[in-house]
Amino acid sequence: MLRIAKYALAIAIAVALLAYATDYAILRYRIARNRSPYNKVTILVYYAIQEKGNRTEYASPSEHEQTCVNALFPQIGLAPCWYVRRHKEQIIRI
């Protein structure tokens, strides 16, 4: 039973590594051919200011353009666009 679990874990890790490497190769191909590897998404940034009495004040939101990458996984230091589009509000605690 333990042998089967180790084998299944090894296969799962191999599949995950193959998916990540394939995603990276496709991104590098898009960058080389200039086929829209990047995108920009407008996000709202809120500043949360901690006050006395365990209260928090939120400053009015400001819009920022965030560069993202058209990929399945985070690549080259950028978040994937599908993730950024689903998380358009960002809270920065001060």
Secondary structure, DSSP 8 states (H G I E B T S, - for coil): -HHHHHHHHHHHHHHHHHHHHHHHHHHHHHHHHTS--EEEEEEEEEEEEEEGGGEEEE---EEEEEEEESSSS-BTTB-BHHHHHH--EEEEE-
